[in-house]
Amino acid sequence: MIAGRTGLSRETLYRTLSAKGNPRLDTLAALLRAMGLRLSVTPAERSAAH
């Protein structure tokens, strides 16, 4: 189901999501998109020490 929506094989998804997995950004983006999610980046709050 998810494999079909991402265009990735089940084996690739298993490897990516395993404890030793090391997902590439495009793989993660495809997985999130298939689940109706997206990743966003926002600036970190700066502390008074900086």
Secondary structure by P-SEA (a helix, b strand, c coil): cccccccccaaaaaaaacccccccaaaaaaaaaaacbbbbbbbccccccc
